[in-house]
Amino acid sequence: MSAADVLKTTGQKMKTAVEAMQKTFVGVRTGKASPALVDGIQVDYYGTMTRLKDIAAITTPEPRLLVIQPWDQNAIKPIEKAILASNLGISPMSDGRVVRLPVPELSEERRKVLVKQVKDRAETARIEVRGFRRDANEAAKKLEKDGKITEDELTKSGKDVQKLTDDTVKQVDQILAAKEAELMQV
């Protein structure tokens, strides 16, 4: 393993952390209906925890309405129960064939709570990125100790990893700012 390998691996790990944060952000509702709102919901389907999207079609026929149409009508009640337990803040309505989720307008208070949640998630991503930086620096020090890289290469590796960290944290901050603006938009 070389210093370049350490940098490449660290870059991939940081990218994964940012993508995980973005995926979490998609599930935070902004007052618009999106199938991503219910992506993480697990339904107790015949005793097995199953992803909602695996047992039903999820559509958005209107900007503020999600329609969930299960392939098995017996799944309606477990779907409603899972939605209520998910803390989405939306009450499901069912006619026995489909489950409708009317997405209400967000109150100012709810917007602030959601902004706090996304800020917390962004901070978690920053912590992960800094942890990857620490791991990369330790790996480079071990390479130098083992005689696989020189002291100059260790210094350069440290600077490269720091630049990668700074760029990734900047990217996290930009994504957070965009999500925050989206949440606060009335």
N, CA and C atoms as an extended XYZ file, in Angstrom:
558
Properties=species:S:1:pos:R:3:atomname:S:1:resname:S:1:resid:I:1 pbc="F F F"
N         0.845       -1.182        0.000 N   MET     1
C         0.000        0.000        0.000 CA  MET     1
C         0.889        1.244        0.000 C   MET     1
N         0.475        2.244       -0.758 N   SER     2
C         1.235        3.484       -0.837 CA  SER     2
C         0.407        4.643       -0.290 C   SER     2
N         1.034        5.817       -0.220 N   ALA     3
C         0.335        7.012        0.254 CA  ALA     3
C        -0.822        7.350       -0.680 C   ALA     3
N        -0.636        7.114       -1.984 N   ALA     4
C        -1.705        7.380       -2.954 CA  ALA     4
C        -2.899        6.453       -2.715 C   ALA     4
N        -2.615        5.200       -2.356 N   ASP     5
C        -3.695        4.250       -2.057 CA  ASP     5
C        -4.484        4.699       -0.824 C   ASP     5
N        -3.771        5.170        0.178 N   VAL     6
C        -4.413        5.653        1.402 CA  VAL     6
C        -5.328        6.830        1.064 C   VAL     6
N        -4.829        7.750        0.247 N   LEU     7
C        -5.611        8.926       -0.144 CA  LEU     7
C        -6.851        8.517       -0.942 C   LEU     7
N        -6.675        7.580       -1.858 N   LYS     8
C        -7.794        7.120       -2.687 CA  LYS     8
C        -8.871        6.441       -1.827 C   LYS     8
N        -8.448        5.566       -0.945 N   THR     9
C        -9.385        4.864       -0.064 CA  THR     9
C       -10.126        5.855        0.835 C   THR     9
N        -9.390        6.811        1.376 N   THR    10
C        -9.991        7.823        2.245 CA  THR    10
C       -11.008        8.651        1.471 C   THR    10
N       -10.684        9.004        0.235 N   GLY    11
C       -11.608        9.767       -0.606 CA  GLY    11
C       -12.899        8.999       -0.841 C   GLY    11
N       -12.781        7.710       -1.076 N   GLN    12
C       -13.972        6.887       -1.296 CA  GLN    12
C       -14.830        6.816       -0.034 C   GLN    12
N       -14.193        6.668        1.113 N   LYS    13
C       -14.930        6.603        2.378 CA  LYS    13
C       -15.658        7.923        2.645 C   LYS    13
N       -14.976        9.036        2.381 N   MET    14
C       -15.587       10.345        2.607 CA  MET    14
C       -16.771       10.555        1.668 C   MET    14
N       -16.607       10.126        0.429 N   LYS    15
C       -17.693       10.253       -0.544 CA  LYS    15
C       -18.907        9.441       -0.088 C   LYS    15
N       -18.666        8.260        0.449 N   THR    16
C       -19.748        7.417        0.949 CA  THR    16
C       -20.474        8.094        2.111 C   THR    16
N       -19.734        8.747        2.990 N   ALA    17
C       -20.342        9.450        4.127 CA  ALA    17
C       -21.245       10.583        3.646 C   ALA    17
N       -20.796       11.316        2.625 N   VAL    18
C       -21.597       12.409        2.074 CA  VAL    18
C       -22.859       11.855        1.401 C   VAL    18
N       -22.712       10.757        0.658 N   GLU    19
C       -23.867       10.156       -0.009 CA  GLU    19
C       -24.882        9.647        1.003 C   GLU    19
N       -24.424        9.081        2.103 N   ALA    20
C       -25.336        8.608        3.147 CA  ALA    20
C       -26.101        9.782        3.755 C   ALA    20
N       -25.428       10.900        3.947 N   MET    21
C       -26.084       12.084        4.479 CA  MET    21
C       -27.150       12.584        3.497 C   MET    21
N       -26.800       12.618        2.209 N   GLN    22
C       -27.754       13.067        1.199 CA  GLN    22
C       -28.980       12.159        1.167 C   GLN    22
N       -28.756       10.877        1.293 N   LYS    23
C       -29.871        9.923        1.285 CA  LYS    23
C       -30.795       10.177        2.475 C   LYS    23
N       -30.218       10.495        3.623 N   THR    24
C       -31.015       10.832        4.802 CA  THR    24
C       -31.808       12.110        4.557 C   THR    24
N       -31.178       13.088        3.927 N   PHE    25
C       -31.833       14.362        3.660 CA  PHE    25
C       -33.042       14.201        2.743 C   PHE    25
N       -32.979       13.272        1.812 N   VAL    26
C       -34.096       13.051        0.888 CA  VAL    26
C       -35.344       12.642        1.665 C   VAL    26
N       -35.152       11.898        2.739 N   GLY    27
C       -36.284       11.431        3.532 CA  GLY    27
C       -36.878       12.473        4.459 C   GLY    27
N       -36.237       13.642        4.571 N   VAL    28
C       -36.764       14.707        5.421 CA  VAL    28
C       -37.751       15.508        4.589 C   VAL    28
N       -38.990       15.528        5.051 N   ARG    29
C       -40.025       16.131        4.212 CA  ARG    29
C       -39.968       17.646        4.211 C   ARG    29
N       -40.346       18.214        3.089 N   THR    30
C       -40.285       19.655        2.909 CA  THR    30
C       -41.650       20.246        2.598 C   THR    30
N       -42.713       19.483        2.822 N   GLY    31
C       -44.041       19.976        2.499 CA  GLY    31
C       -44.487       19.525        1.127 C   GLY    31
N       -43.610       18.840        0.417 N   LYS    32
C       -43.951       18.301       -0.898 CA  LYS    32
C       -43.985       16.781       -0.779 C   LYS    32
N       -44.910       16.171       -1.495 N   ALA    33
C       -44.996       14.712       -1.480 CA  ALA    33
C       -43.865       14.134       -2.326 C   ALA    33
N       -43.205       13.133       -1.778 N   SER    34
C       -42.134       12.450       -2.490 CA  SER    34
C       -42.084       11.010       -1.991 C   SER    34
N       -41.969       10.037       -2.905 N   PRO    35
C       -41.865        8.645       -2.458 CA  PRO    35
C       -40.700        8.428       -1.489 C   PRO    35
N       -39.692        9.290       -1.538 N   ALA    36
C       -38.540        9.161       -0.637 CA  ALA    36
C       -38.942        9.355        0.823 C   ALA    36
N       -40.071       10.017        1.071 N   LEU    37
C       -40.522       10.224        2.445 CA  LEU    37
C       -40.777        8.908        3.160 C   LEU    37
N       -41.223        7.902        2.411 N   VAL    38
C       -41.579        6.622        3.021 CA  VAL    38
C       -40.561        5.523        2.704 C   VAL    38
N       -39.428        5.889        2.101 N   ASP    39
C       -38.402        4.905        1.719 CA  ASP    39
C       -37.898        4.071        2.881 C   ASP    39
N       -37.687        4.695        4.023 N   GLY    40
C       -37.097        3.973        5.140 CA  GLY    40
C       -38.096        3.206        5.996 C   GLY    40
N       -39.368        3.252        5.641 N   ILE    41
C       -40.385        2.612        6.478 CA  ILE    41
C       -40.375        1.099        6.287 C   ILE    41
N       -40.338        0.386        7.405 N   GLN    42
C       -40.376       -1.077        7.425 CA  GLN    42
C       -41.768       -1.503        7.888 C   GLN    42
N       -42.387       -2.446        7.156 N   VAL    43
C       -43.727       -2.927        7.460 CA  VAL    43
C       -43.627       -4.366        7.963 C   VAL    43
N       -44.377       -4.668        9.026 N   ASP    44
C       -44.453       -6.038        9.539 CA  ASP    44
C       -45.415       -6.799        8.624 C   ASP    44
N       -44.863       -7.457        7.622 N   TYR    45
C       -45.641       -8.124        6.588 CA  TYR    45
C       -45.562       -9.629        6.807 C   TYR    45
N       -46.632      -10.189        7.335 N   TYR    46
C       -46.682      -11.625        7.659 CA  TYR    46
C       -45.511      -12.044        8.553 C   TYR    46
N       -45.215      -11.207        9.553 N   GLY    47
C       -44.185      -11.549       10.519 CA  GLY    47
C       -42.768      -11.204       10.103 C   GLY    47
N       -42.601      -10.645        8.908 N   THR    48
C       -41.272      -10.287        8.425 CA  THR    48
C       -41.222       -8.783        8.183 C   THR    48
N       -40.165       -8.151        8.685 N   MET    49
C       -40.023       -6.713        8.433 CA  MET    49
C       -39.582       -6.525        6.981 C   MET    49
N       -40.426       -5.823        6.214 N   THR    50
C       -40.222       -5.653        4.782 CA  THR    50
C       -40.288       -4.169        4.452 C   THR    50
N       -39.458       -3.732        3.515 N   ARG    51
C       -39.499       -2.329        3.096 CA  ARG    51
C       -40.831       -2.056        2.407 C   ARG    51
N       -41.406       -0.905        2.686 N   LEU    52
C       -42.698       -0.533        2.118 CA  LEU    52
C       -42.670       -0.576        0.595 C   LEU    52
N       -41.576       -0.084        0.012 N   LYS    53
C       -41.512       -0.034       -1.447 CA  LYS    53
C       -41.424       -1.420       -2.079 C   LYS    53
N       -41.150       -2.462       -1.269 N   ASP    54
C       -41.094       -3.820       -1.797 CA  ASP    54
C       -42.453       -4.503       -1.824 C   ASP    54
N       -43.445       -3.929       -1.111 N   ILE    55
C       -44.756       -4.573       -1.079 CA  ILE    55
C       -45.867       -3.688       -1.645 C   ILE    55
N       -45.489       -2.500       -2.165 N   ALA    56
C       -46.516       -1.587       -2.664 CA  ALA    56
C       -45.935       -0.640       -3.712 C   ALA    56
N       -46.854       -0.144       -4.550 N   ALA    57
C       -46.495        0.902       -5.514 CA  ALA    57
C       -46.724        2.238       -4.817 C   ALA    57
N       -45.754        3.146       -4.906 N   ILE    58
C       -45.851        4.443       -4.251 CA  ILE    58
C       -45.826        5.517       -5.335 C   ILE    58
N       -46.898        6.315       -5.401 N   THR    59
C       -46.997        7.349       -6.438 CA  THR    59
C       -47.353        8.695       -5.814 C   THR    59
N       -47.126        9.760       -6.580 N   THR    60
C       -47.501       11.111       -6.161 CA  THR    60
C       -48.381       11.726       -7.246 C   THR    60
N       -49.698       11.445       -7.208 N   PRO    61
C       -50.582       11.982       -8.237 CA  PRO    61
C       -50.769       13.502       -8.136 C   PRO    61
N       -50.566       14.059       -6.944 N   GLU    62
C       -50.667       15.501       -6.722 CA  GLU    62
C       -49.451       15.955       -5.921 C   GLU    62
N       -49.114       17.239       -5.978 N   PRO    63
C       -47.924       17.720       -5.260 CA  PRO    63
C       -47.931       17.457       -3.755 C   PRO    63
N       -49.102       17.369       -3.139 N   ARG    64
C       -49.169       17.174       -1.694 CA  ARG    64
C       -49.860       15.870       -1.303 C   ARG    64
N       -49.795       14.866       -2.182 N   LEU    65
C       -50.452       13.595       -1.881 CA  LEU    65
C       -49.587       12.418       -2.312 C   LEU    65
N       -49.392       11.505       -1.388 N   LEU    66
C       -48.720       10.232       -1.684 CA  LEU    66
C       -49.791        9.143       -1.690 C   LEU    66
N       -49.754        8.268       -2.693 N   VAL    67
C       -50.689        7.147       -2.742 CA  VAL    67
C       -49.875        5.857       -2.716 C   VAL    67
N       -50.214        5.003       -1.750 N   ILE    68
C       -49.526        3.726       -1.590 CA  ILE    68
C       -50.529        2.627       -1.918 C   ILE    68
N       -50.222        1.874       -2.961 N   GLN    69
C       -51.121        0.807       -3.387 CA  GLN    69
C       -50.413       -0.535       -3.228 C   GLN    69
N       -50.770       -1.272       -2.148 N   PRO    70
C       -50.111       -2.559       -1.917 CA  PRO    70
C       -50.561       -3.603       -2.932 C   PRO    70
N       -49.656       -4.529       -3.209 N   TRP    71
C       -49.994       -5.593       -4.153 CA  TRP    71
C       -50.886       -6.635       -3.473 C   TRP    71
N       -50.821       -6.694       -2.153 N   ASP    72
C       -51.657       -7.602       -1.373 CA  ASP    72
C       -52.542       -6.733       -0.471 C   ASP    72
N       -53.864       -6.799       -0.646 N   GLN    73
C       -54.781       -5.955        0.112 CA  GLN    73
C       -54.702       -6.204        1.619 C   GLN    73
N       -54.224       -7.386        2.024 N   ASN    74
C       -54.087       -7.686        3.448 CA  ASN    74
C       -52.984       -6.850        4.099 C   ASN    74
N       -52.186       -6.167        3.299 N   ALA    75
C       -51.078       -5.374        3.831 CA  ALA    75
C       -51.504       -3.955        4.211 C   ALA    75
N       -52.750       -3.575        3.931 N   ILE    76
C       -53.208       -2.210        4.204 CA  ILE    76
C       -53.032       -1.838        5.683 C   ILE    76
N       -53.561       -2.662        6.592 N   LYS    77
C       -53.481       -2.353        8.037 CA  LYS    77
C       -52.033       -2.286        8.532 C   LYS    77
N       -51.184       -3.276        8.187 N   PRO    78
C       -49.780       -3.168        8.632 CA  PRO    78
C       -49.072       -1.929        8.062 C   PRO    78
N       -49.421       -1.523        6.843 N   ILE    79
C       -48.819       -0.320        6.247 CA  ILE    79
C       -49.232        0.908        7.049 C   ILE    79
N       -50.526        1.003        7.363 N   GLU    80
C       -50.999        2.142        8.155 CA  GLU    80
C       -50.292        2.188        9.512 C   GLU    80
N       -50.159        1.040       10.146 N   LYS    81
C       -49.519        0.951       11.454 CA  LYS    81
C       -48.047        1.391       11.357 C   LYS    81
N       -47.359        0.954       10.306 N   ALA    82
C       -45.945        1.311       10.127 CA  ALA    82
C       -45.781        2.812        9.876 C   ALA    82
N       -46.701        3.395        9.120 N   ILE    83
C       -46.624        4.836        8.834 CA  ILE    83
C       -46.836        5.633       10.121 C   ILE    83
N       -47.808        5.215       10.918 N   LEU    84
C       -48.062        5.911       12.180 CA  LEU    84
C       -46.864        5.799       13.126 C   LEU    84
N       -46.205        4.657       13.120 N   ALA    85
C       -45.060        4.432       14.006 CA  ALA    85
C       -43.786        5.116       13.521 C   ALA    85
N       -43.783        5.614       12.281 N   SER    86
C       -42.559        6.141       11.677 CA  SER    86
C       -42.236        7.583       12.042 C   SER    86
N       -43.099        8.258       12.780 N   ASN    87
C       -42.880        9.664       13.155 CA  ASN    87
C       -42.794       10.596       11.956 C   ASN    87
N       -43.502       10.280       10.888 N   LEU    88
C       -43.551       11.170        9.729 CA  LEU    88
C       -44.377       12.411       10.031 C   LEU    88
N       -45.308       12.275       10.944 N   GLY    89
C       -46.195       13.389       11.246 CA  GLY    89
C       -47.339       13.473       10.259 C   GLY    89
N       -47.624       12.371        9.576 N   ILE    90
C       -48.716       12.333        8.600 CA  ILE    90
C       -49.638       11.179        8.976 C   ILE    90
N       -50.936       11.456        8.999 N   SER    91
C       -51.905       10.406        9.300 CA  SER    91
C       -52.378        9.758        8.005 C   SER    91
N       -52.242        8.431        7.894 N   PRO    92
C       -52.684        7.742        6.683 CA  PRO    92
C       -54.206        7.636        6.624 C   PRO    92
N       -54.735        7.697        5.406 N   MET    93
C       -56.163        7.489        5.174 CA  MET    93
C       -56.286        6.324        4.200 C   MET    93
N       -57.191        5.394        4.517 N   SER    94
C       -57.324        4.200        3.697 CA  SER    94
C       -58.774        3.998        3.282 C   SER    94
N       -58.963        3.488        2.053 N   ASP    95
C       -60.309        3.129        1.592 CA  ASP    95
C       -60.420        1.612        1.403 C   ASP    95
N       -59.447        0.868        1.921 N   GLY    96
C       -59.462       -0.583        1.798 CA  GLY    96
C       -58.671       -1.098        0.610 C   GLY    96
N       -58.364       -0.207       -0.343 N   ARG    97
C       -57.582       -0.614       -1.526 CA  ARG    97
C       -56.239        0.110       -1.585 C   ARG    97
N       -56.253        1.389       -1.224 N   VAL    98
C       -55.026        2.186       -1.244 CA  VAL    98
C       -54.926        2.988        0.055 C   VAL    98
N       -53.703        3.400        0.369 N   VAL    99
C       -53.457        4.266        1.517 CA  VAL    99
C       -53.034        5.621        0.964 C   VAL    99
N       -53.726        6.650        1.398 N   ARG   100
C       -53.405        8.007        0.958 CA  ARG   100
C       -52.719        8.750        2.106 C   ARG   100
N       -51.659        9.454        1.762 N   LEU   101
C       -50.939       10.272        2.742 CA  LEU   101
C       -50.979       11.727        2.279 C   LEU   101
N       -51.904       12.517        2.808 N   PRO   102
C       -51.907       13.938        2.457 CA  PRO   102
C       -50.779       14.641        3.212 C   PRO   102
N       -49.903       15.275        2.479 N   VAL   103
C       -48.747       15.937        3.097 CA  VAL   103
C       -49.149       17.367        3.441 C   VAL   103
N       -49.275       17.669        4.742 N   PRO   104
C       -49.703       19.014        5.132 CA  PRO   104
C       -48.588       20.043        4.960 C   PRO   104
N       -48.999       21.285        4.909 N   GLU   105
C       -48.047       22.393        4.897 CA  GLU   105
C       -47.296       22.362        6.221 C   GLU   105
N       -45.994       22.606        6.170 N   LEU   106
C       -45.192       22.586        7.399 CA  LEU   106
C       -45.367       23.879        8.181 C   LEU   106
N       -45.520       23.747        9.499 N   SER   107
C       -45.575       24.925       10.357 CA  SER   107
C       -44.148       25.430       10.566 C   SER   107
N       -44.046       26.671       11.023 N   GLU   108
C       -42.726       27.267       11.281 CA  GLU   108
C       -41.970       26.454       12.339 C   GLU   108
N       -42.698       26.026       13.364 N   GLU   109
C       -42.085       25.241       14.433 CA  GLU   109
C       -41.544       23.916       13.897 C   GLU   109
N       -42.348       23.239       13.060 N   ARG   110
C       -41.923       21.956       12.494 CA  ARG   110
C       -40.718       22.147       11.573 C   ARG   110
N       -40.708       23.244       10.815 N   ARG   111
C       -39.567       23.536        9.936 CA  ARG   111
C       -38.278       23.652       10.745 C   ARG   111
N       -38.369       24.341       11.884 N   LYS   112
C       -37.191       24.526       12.727 CA  LYS   112
C       -36.705       23.204       13.298 C   LYS   112
N       -37.639       22.328       13.664 N   VAL   113
C       -37.274       21.002       14.172 CA  VAL   113
C       -36.554       20.212       13.079 C   VAL   113
N       -37.080       20.273       11.855 N   LEU   114
C       -36.463       19.548       10.735 CA  LEU   114
C       -35.083       20.113       10.412 C   LEU   114
N       -34.929       21.431       10.475 N   VAL   115
C       -33.618       22.049       10.231 CA  VAL   115
C       -32.617       21.564       11.274 C   VAL   115
N       -33.061       21.469       12.540 N   LYS   116
C       -32.184       20.971       13.599 CA  LYS   116
C       -31.768       19.524       13.301 C   LYS   116
N       -32.713       18.706       12.818 N   GLN   117
C       -32.402       17.317       12.495 CA  GLN   117
C       -31.348       17.228       11.387 C   GLN   117
N       -31.519       18.029       10.321 N   VAL   118
C       -30.550       17.951        9.217 CA  VAL   118
C       -29.194       18.509        9.641 C   VAL   118
N       -29.187       19.516       10.525 N   LYS   119
C       -27.908       20.030       11.036 CA  LYS   119
C       -27.192       18.958       11.849 C   LYS   119
N       -27.952       18.229       12.668 N   ASP   120
C       -27.358       17.137       13.451 CA  ASP   120
C       -26.777       16.066       12.536 C   ASP   120
N       -27.507       15.736       11.472 N   ARG   121
C       -27.036       14.706       10.534 CA  ARG   121
C       -25.786       15.184        9.804 C   ARG   121
N       -25.748       16.472        9.450 N   ALA   122
C       -24.569       17.024        8.782 CA  ALA   122
C       -23.357       16.990        9.715 C   ALA   122
N       -23.582       17.271       10.999 N   GLU   123
C       -22.479       17.224       11.959 CA  GLU   123
C       -21.954       15.796       12.095 C   GLU   123
N       -22.865       14.825       12.051 N   THR   124
C       -22.453       13.424       12.091 CA  THR   124
C       -21.565       13.102       10.886 C   THR   124
N       -21.948       13.609        9.716 N   ALA   125
C       -21.146       13.381        8.509 CA  ALA   125
C       -19.766       14.019        8.652 C   ALA   125
N       -19.712       15.234        9.208 N   ARG   126
C       -18.417       15.899        9.412 CA  ARG   126
C       -17.534       15.081       10.356 C   ARG   126
N       -18.132       14.554       11.415 N   ILE   127
C       -17.377       13.737       12.376 CA  ILE   127
C       -16.833       12.487       11.685 C   ILE   127
N       -17.669       11.854       10.841 N   GLU   128
C       -17.209       10.674       10.097 CA  GLU   128
C       -16.020       11.032        9.213 C   GLU   128
N       -16.122       12.163        8.519 N   VAL   129
C       -15.056       12.599        7.611 CA  VAL   129
C       -13.762       12.840        8.389 C   VAL   129
N       -13.875       13.507        9.541 N   ARG   130
C       -12.672       13.757       10.344 CA  ARG   130
C       -12.083       12.446       10.876 C   ARG   130
N       -12.942       11.482       11.170 N   GLY   131
C       -12.455       10.166       11.596 CA  GLY   131
C       -11.675        9.478       10.486 C   GLY   131
N       -12.165        9.609        9.255 N   PHE   132
C       -11.453        9.027        8.111 CA  PHE   132
C       -10.108        9.720        7.913 C   PHE   132
N       -10.073       11.039        8.164 N   ARG   133
C        -8.802       11.782        8.058 CA  ARG   133
C        -7.792       11.235        9.072 C   ARG   133
N        -8.253       11.042       10.305 N   ARG   134
C        -7.385       10.509       11.354 CA  ARG   134
C        -6.850        9.125       10.957 C   ARG   134
N        -7.746        8.266       10.464 N   ASP   135
C        -7.338        6.917       10.048 CA  ASP   135
C        -6.298        6.981        8.926 C   ASP   135
N        -6.508        7.891        7.975 N   ALA   136
C        -5.578        8.014        6.853 CA  ALA   136
C        -4.208        8.489        7.339 C   ALA   136
N        -4.202        9.450        8.246 N   ASN   137
C        -2.930        9.953        8.771 CA  ASN   137
C        -2.183        8.870        9.552 C   ASN   137
N        -2.931        8.074       10.320 N   GLU   138
C        -2.301        6.969       11.063 CA  GLU   138
C        -1.738        5.921       10.108 C   GLU   138
N        -2.487        5.632        9.036 N   ALA   139
C        -2.018        4.653        8.048 CA  ALA   139
C        -0.737        5.152        7.371 C   ALA   139
N        -0.704        6.461        7.055 N   ALA   140
C         0.492        7.031        6.417 CA  ALA   140
C         1.684        6.990        7.380 C   ALA   140
N         1.456        7.272        8.659 N   LYS   141
C         2.539        7.215        9.655 CA  LYS   141
C         3.078        5.791        9.780 C   LYS   141
N         2.178        4.817        9.711 N   LYS   142
C         2.601        3.421        9.784 CA  LYS   142
C         3.439        3.062        8.555 C   LYS   142
N         3.035        3.558        7.371 N   LEU   143
C         3.809        3.307        6.148 CA  LEU   143
C         5.214        3.909        6.285 C   LEU   143
N         5.280        5.100        6.863 N   GLU   144
C         6.583        5.767        7.023 CA  GLU   144
C         7.438        5.002        8.040 C   GLU   144
N         6.799        4.552        9.112 N   LYS   145
C         7.502        3.785       10.141 CA  LYS   145
C         8.045        2.469        9.573 C   LYS   145
N         7.253        1.841        8.692 N   ASP   146
C         7.659        0.580        8.058 CA  ASP   146
C         8.660        0.783        6.928 C   ASP   146
N         8.963        2.047        6.613 N   GLY   147
C         9.953        2.340        5.578 CA  GLY   147
C         9.408        2.271        4.158 C   GLY   147
N         8.103        2.265        4.010 N   LYS   148
C         7.501        2.177        2.665 CA  LYS   148
C         7.376        3.539        2.001 C   LYS   148
N         7.335        4.611        2.821 N   ILE   149
C         7.337        5.967        2.268 CA  ILE   149
C         8.334        6.808        3.062 C   ILE   149
N         8.772        7.912        2.455 N   THR   150
C         9.739        8.787        3.116 CA  THR   150
C         9.009        9.797        4.000 C   THR   150
N         9.783       10.541        4.781 N   GLU   151
C         9.210       11.566        5.651 CA  GLU   151
C         8.551       12.668        4.818 C   GLU   151
N         9.168       13.006        3.674 N   ASP   152
C         8.592       14.018        2.777 CA  ASP   152
C         7.245       13.542        2.225 C   ASP   152
N         7.187       12.260        1.866 N   GLU   153
C         5.925       11.710        1.353 CA  GLU   153
C         4.860       11.703        2.454 C   GLU   153
N         5.267       11.471        3.686 N   LEU   154
C         4.343       11.508        4.824 CA  LEU   154
C         3.764       12.912        4.976 C   LEU   154
N         4.615       13.921        4.889 N   THR   155
C         4.168       15.312        5.001 CA  THR   155
C         3.204       15.651        3.871 C   THR   155
N         3.576       15.264        2.635 N   LYS   156
C         2.708       15.527        1.477 CA  LYS   156
C         1.375       14.799        1.624 C   LYS   156
N         1.426       13.577        2.107 N   SER   157
C         0.214       12.785        2.320 CA  SER   157
C        -0.706       13.481        3.325 C   SER   157
N        -0.126       13.988        4.400 N   GLY   158
C        -0.902       14.707        5.405 CA  GLY   158
C        -1.595       15.926        4.822 C   GLY   158
N        -0.859       16.676        3.982 N   LYS   159
C        -1.445       17.861        3.349 CA  LYS   159
C        -2.557       17.465        2.377 C   LYS   159
N        -2.336       16.400        1.602 N   ASP   160
C        -3.347       15.937        0.645 CA  ASP   160
C        -4.622       15.469        1.357 C   ASP   160
N        -4.445       14.734        2.438 N   VAL   161
C        -5.595       14.246        3.204 CA  VAL   161
C        -6.350       15.421        3.824 C   VAL   161
N        -5.610       16.422        4.306 N   GLN   162
C        -6.258       17.600        4.897 CA  GLN   162
C        -7.052       18.366        3.844 C   GLN   162
N        -6.484       18.504        2.647 N   LYS   163
C        -7.197       19.196        1.559 CA  LYS   163
C        -8.466       18.424        1.196 C   LYS   163
N        -8.365       17.116        1.101 N   LEU   164
C        -9.523       16.276        0.804 CA  LEU   164
C       -10.586       16.436        1.897 C   LEU   164
N       -10.153       16.464        3.146 N   THR   165
C       -11.076       16.649        4.269 CA  THR   165
C       -11.769       17.999        4.179 C   THR   165
N       -10.988       19.059        3.938 N   ASP   166
C       -11.556       20.407        3.835 CA  ASP   166
C       -12.587       20.480        2.707 C   ASP   166
N       -12.256       19.890        1.550 N   ASP   167
C       -13.171       19.906        0.411 CA  ASP   167
C       -14.459       19.142        0.724 C   ASP   167
N       -14.328       18.015        1.406 N   THR   168
C       -15.498       17.200        1.729 CA  THR   168
C       -16.384       17.917        2.750 C   THR   168
N       -15.791       18.523        3.766 N   VAL   169
C       -16.568       19.258        4.766 CA  VAL   169
C       -17.272       20.440        4.104 C   VAL   169
N       -16.598       21.084        3.162 N   LYS   170
C       -17.204       22.197        2.425 CA  LYS   170
C       -18.423       21.690        1.633 C   LYS   170
N       -18.288       20.518        1.031 N   GLN   171
C       -19.388       19.910        0.287 CA  GLN   171
C       -20.562       19.597        1.227 C   GLN   171
N       -20.276       19.073        2.398 N   VAL   172
C       -21.317       18.790        3.400 CA  VAL   172
C       -22.044       20.084        3.765 C   VAL   172
N       -21.274       21.160        3.981 N   ASP   173
C       -21.868       22.448        4.353 CA  ASP   173
C       -22.761       23.000        3.242 C   ASP   173
N       -22.337       22.824        1.982 N   GLN   174
C       -23.141       23.302        0.856 CA  GLN   174
C       -24.452       22.525        0.743 C   GLN   174
N       -24.384       21.222        0.914 N   ILE   175
C       -25.587       20.388        0.848 CA  ILE   175
C       -26.525       20.755        1.991 C   ILE   175
N       -25.960       20.971        3.189 N   LEU   176
C       -26.756       21.371        4.348 CA  LEU   176
C       -27.442       22.711        4.085 C   LEU   176
N       -26.710       23.679        3.572 N   ALA   177
C       -27.284       25.006        3.312 CA  ALA   177
C       -28.442       24.913        2.313 C   ALA   177
N       -28.281       24.082        1.282 N   ALA   178
C       -29.346       23.924        0.284 CA  ALA   178
C       -30.581       23.281        0.915 C   ALA   178
N       -30.379       22.264        1.744 N   LYS   179
C       -31.507       21.584        2.385 CA  LYS   179
C       -32.189       22.509        3.382 C   LYS   179
N       -31.397       23.281        4.098 N   GLU   180
C       -31.947       24.221        5.060 CA  GLU   180
C       -32.812       25.267        4.347 C   GLU   180
N       -32.322       25.787        3.233 N   ALA   181
C       -33.088       26.767        2.459 CA  ALA   181
C       -34.383       26.132        1.935 C   ALA   181
N       -34.292       24.894        1.490 N   GLU   182
C       -35.478       24.184        0.994 CA  GLU   182
C       -36.508       23.992        2.099 C   GLU   182
N       -36.053       23.660        3.296 N   LEU   183
C       -36.976       23.465        4.420 CA  LEU   183
C       -37.630       24.764        4.875 C   LEU   183
N       -36.889       25.845        4.871 N   MET   184
C       -37.414       27.114        5.371 CA  MET   184
C       -38.245       27.868        4.340 C   MET   184
N       -38.214       27.405        3.089 N   GLN   185
C       -38.991       28.046        2.022 CA  GLN   185
C       -40.476       27.805        2.269 C   GLN   185
N       -41.260       28.885        2.253 N   VAL   186
C       -42.708       28.757        2.506 CA  VAL   186
C       -43.467       28.612        1.218 C   VAL   186
